[in-house]
Amino acid sequence: KVARFFIAQDEEAANQIADEMSSKYVIIDHRMPTSKFYAMPTWAGKAPDDFYGTYYVPKEGGELQPVSFFYPSYYSSTVVRLYNFDGKAMLPEETLVISYQEKLSKEGVRYKEITGSETFSTYEEAEAYILSQESGKYVIGNSDPFVTPVPLEKLEHYKLVHQSDATAPVAGKTVPSVKIFEYVKTVDSQ
């Protein structure tokens, strides 16, 4: 149940699970929305590939550089909305769409090579662009787990009550090692 809570895509689903578990607090460490995120979908019976993927960028000399690319479902997950954005409403400054091809390495391993990218002012424009394409493979997302490409609503029932003084380096940022949120069943109307 805990894993399902953390990957829940909307507050109503998260609240239902929190209620079933009689939860009062949510404690998240800096690894949960980043290097350990894969475990939550796995424990919930989902594929981590539904939330992010590894893509390869061609470099000079034919080398390929791996890049983690996070999908809208990653940013919409409760653990990311809480830890990365403190449960606040977020509007993307821009939304990135990458195009890619699935290829086979000399060793017989499948991989996704980025073939292009387009930046849009809104998530809706990015979605419309993908729908207008007649061929090719496209995906919306971002390589920075702290920059959402998708609008996020405020989580009304979760209040940041503590963040540790101890910090950790994550994705080029310094973040608190732990954040604690109180689950509040009734919301102030102010």
WOTACOR-V491815 format. One line per field, one symbol per residue. ss: DSSP state (2 for helix, 1 for strand, 0 for the rest). phi: phi as a letter, one per 20 degrees, with the letter a starting at -180 (. if undefined). A space follows every 10 residues. Layout:
ss: ???
phi: ???
This chain:
ss: 0222222000 2222222222 0000111110 0000002222 2220000222 0111111102 2201111111 0222220222 2220000001 0000111111 1111000001 1111111111 0022222222 2200001111 1100000000 0100000111 1110001111 0011110111 1110000000
phi: .fffgfdgeb fgfffffgff elfdccdcef efecfdggff fgfendegff dabddcdfdg nnfddfcfce egfffefgff ffffclmefc dffacdcddb ceccfgenef bddfdabcdc fcffffffff fefebndcbe rbedfdcfec fcffefdccf dacfffcbec lmcdcffccc deedfddfee
